[in-house]
Amino acid sequence: MNPEERLKNISQSDIRKAFDKTCEDIGLTETKLELVTEDRYPEVLEILRDCFINDEPLEKSLQLQWSSEMAGVWLNALQHNMSILLVNNENNEIIGVRVIRVTRKTDQFEKDKCKDEQVLKLLNFFDYTTDTFDFFRKYNVSEIFEFFGLGVVSKYRRRGYGTLLMEAGVKLINNLEIKPCFIRGSASSNFAKTIFEKCEFETVADFPYCDYNVEDCIVFDDTGEHKSMTVYSKCLE
Ligand SMILES: CC(C)(COP(=O)(O)OP(=O)(O)OC[C@H]1O[C@@H](n2cnc3c(N)ncnc32)[C@H](O)[C@@H]1OP(=O)(O)O)[C@@H](O)C(=O)NCCC(=O)NCCS
């Protein structure tokens, strides 16, 4: 089967096998990895809400409020059933989440149903970055794995867990044995950029926030030290 078709038809049992191998490869003791299953969605959404609304530079700059529309964007990604959680063995608390999905060239956000202006601003920016830098065309593919969001609960930050979740995500995809394949990731903060670079992703595009205007207004005007969104790529072969 051609790799493109395998990506489209990836089964839950293939994901589970690759995940089990990933856990063996990494061999954690104080923490454990879990595949995000439906029963975990409510807790995972809460973590994504706290991490992104409070601390992700673009959502913070827009003063985005949590809404069913925002939850819908995340749920859509979680439903690919290949996202990973890191859990503390001592107290069973969730430490963080690496959201992973398959993205097809033809996929689009359902913006026509979106009534929240701030969410629309965010989705429009994502569309602007993906239209300006055509990842699919560059690599001549129609499907890719996408690292859609990374969040670590604030009290667990700066202990290497974000990097661990990123590495686990790469290993999971590697263990799926669908080669060659590409991972796309976008980092809106300097911290996420450091993690992509530590994990040896290649920088393929950069979008300074000060250059992104809509009707002559800068959309993200208060992103602090975080000045651009960088798009990263990794090819697994
Ligand atoms: C980004 C995020 C996932 C990082 O999680 P983390 O577990 O703290 O990451 P790590 O501990 O693996 O940090 C890796 C490196 O990033 C850099 N970094 C991370 N947080 C930092 C901070 N607050 N200040 C400065 N550098 C930081 C450091 O270089 C760090 O390595 P070091 O501690 O060895 O110096 C977390 O801050 C978060 O959830 N933020 C809110 C959501 C978000 O912005 N997600 C990314 C959007 S694309």
The ligand as an SDF file (V2000), in Angstrom:
LIG
                    3D

 48 50  0  0  0  0  0  0  0  0999 V2000
    5.6500   25.2120   26.3120 C   0  0  0  0  0  0  0  0  0  0  0  0
    5.4630   24.2180   27.4450 C   0  0  0  0  0  0  0  0  0  0  0  0
    4.7240   23.0050   26.9240 C   0  0  0  0  0  0  0  0  0  0  0  0
    6.8690   23.7810   27.9250 C   0  0  0  0  0  0  0  0  0  0  0  0
    6.7310   22.7280   28.8620 O   0  0  0  0  0  0  0  0  0  0  0  0
    7.9170   22.3650   29.8690 P   0  0  0  0  0  0  0  0  0  0  0  0
    7.5910   21.0390   30.4710 O   0  0  0  0  0  0  0  0  0  0  0  0
    8.1770   23.4830   30.7710 O   0  0  0  0  0  0  0  0  0  0  0  0
    9.1340   22.1850   28.8720 O   0  0  0  0  0  0  0  0  0  0  0  0
   10.6100   21.6670   29.2230 P   0  0  0  0  0  0  0  0  0  0  0  0
   10.8060   21.5930   30.6910 O   0  0  0  0  0  0  0  0  0  0  0  0
   10.8520   20.4250   28.4340 O   0  0  0  0  0  0  0  0  0  0  0  0
   11.4790   22.8640   28.6590 O   0  0  0  0  0  0  0  0  0  0  0  0
   12.3220   22.7430   27.5440 C   0  0  0  0  0  0  0  0  0  0  0  0
   13.1000   24.0170   27.3510 C   0  0  0  0  0  0  0  0  0  0  0  0
   12.2480   25.0810   26.9420 O   0  0  0  0  0  0  0  0  0  0  0  0
   12.7150   26.3110   27.5240 C   0  0  0  0  0  0  0  0  0  0  0  0
   11.6830   26.8260   28.4470 N   0  0  0  0  0  0  0  0  0  0  0  0
   10.5340   26.2060   28.7890 C   0  0  0  0  0  0  0  0  0  0  0  0
    9.8310   27.0010   29.6190 N   0  0  0  0  0  0  0  0  0  0  0  0
   10.5550   28.1370   29.7890 C   0  0  0  0  0  0  0  0  0  0  0  0
   10.3560   29.3310   30.5290 C   0  0  0  0  0  0  0  0  0  0  0  0
    9.2350   29.5340   31.2510 N   0  0  0  0  0  0  0  0  0  0  0  0
   11.3010   30.2730   30.4840 N   0  0  0  0  0  0  0  0  0  0  0  0
   12.4270   30.1040   29.7430 C   0  0  0  0  0  0  0  0  0  0  0  0
   12.6790   28.9710   29.0270 N   0  0  0  0  0  0  0  0  0  0  0  0
   11.7520   28.0140   29.0450 C   0  0  0  0  0  0  0  0  0  0  0  0
   13.9910   25.9730   28.2850 C   0  0  0  0  0  0  0  0  0  0  0  0
   15.0840   26.1310   27.4270 O   0  0  0  0  0  0  0  0  0  0  0  0
   13.7710   24.5220   28.6100 C   0  0  0  0  0  0  0  0  0  0  0  0
   14.9390   23.7910   28.7980 O   0  0  0  0  0  0  0  0  0  0  0  0
   15.7530   23.9530   30.1860 P   0  0  0  0  0  0  0  0  0  0  0  0
   14.7410   23.9000   31.3130 O   0  0  0  0  0  0  0  0  0  0  0  0
   16.6780   22.7730   30.1330 O   0  0  0  0  0  0  0  0  0  0  0  0
   16.4200   25.2730   30.0880 O   0  0  0  0  0  0  0  0  0  0  0  0
    4.7080   24.8560   28.6390 C   0  0  0  0  0  0  0  0  0  0  0  0
    5.3740   26.0400   29.0100 O   0  0  0  0  0  0  0  0  0  0  0  0
    3.2440   25.1790   28.3420 C   0  0  0  0  0  0  0  0  0  0  0  0
    2.3700   24.3240   28.4900 O   0  0  0  0  0  0  0  0  0  0  0  0
    2.9560   26.4520   27.9160 N   0  0  0  0  0  0  0  0  0  0  0  0
    1.5960   26.8790   27.6260 C   0  0  0  0  0  0  0  0  0  0  0  0
    1.0470   26.2990   26.3290 C   0  0  0  0  0  0  0  0  0  0  0  0
    1.9510   26.6100   25.1640 C   0  0  0  0  0  0  0  0  0  0  0  0
    2.3690   27.7360   24.9410 O   0  0  0  0  0  0  0  0  0  0  0  0
    2.2440   25.5460   24.3700 N   0  0  0  0  0  0  0  0  0  0  0  0
    3.0830   25.6470   23.2010 C   0  0  0  0  0  0  0  0  0  0  0  0
    2.3490   26.3610   22.1230 C   0  0  0  0  0  0  0  0  0  0  0  0
    2.8590   25.9010   20.5230 S   0  0  0  0  0  0  0  0  0  0  0  0
  1  2  1  0
  2  3  1  0
  2  4  1  0
  2 36  1  0
  4  5  1  0
  5  6  1  0
  6  7  2  0
  6  8  1  0
  6  9  1  0
  9 10  1  0
 10 11  2  0
 10 12  1  0
 10 13  1  0
 13 14  1  0
 14 15  1  0
 15 16  1  0
 15 30  1  0
 16 17  1  0
 17 18  1  0
 17 28  1  0
 18 19  1  0
 18 27  1  0
 19 20  2  0
 20 21  1  0
 21 22  1  0
 21 27  2  0
 22 23  1  0
 22 24  2  0
 24 25  1  0
 25 26  2  0
 26 27  1  0
 28 29  1  0
 28 30  1  0
 30 31  1  0
 31 32  1  0
 32 33  2  0
 32 34  1  0
 32 35  1  0
 36 37  1  0
 36 38  1  0
 38 39  2  0
 38 40  1  0
 40 41  1  0
 41 42  1  0
 42 43  1  0
 43 44  2  0
 43 45  1  0
 45 46  1  0
 46 47  1  0
 47 48  1  0
M  END
$$$$
